[in-house]
């Protein structure tokens, strides 16, 4: 196995791991936030508009973590910064 094949295999594994962890954790966080928002609306229905608005802002911030991990995985796969070190 040459060094270019090893770098490609490690890059694919790393990109998969990045997407797995970067997608799982924000999803769990959004689920917990939605649960708390629903509980809060059930307790204080008059504050529903404020709670829902804050939930959507928080969900957008949490979702940005998943988008960043997708971008990092795509960079690792298609614009690998380490390939040029082994192709001379």
Buried (B, 14 or more C-beta within 10 A) or exposed (E): EEEEEEBBEEBEEBBEEBBEEBBEBBEEBBEEBEEEBEEBBEEEEEEEEEBBEBBEEBBEEBBEBBEEBBEBBEBBBEEBEEEEEBEE
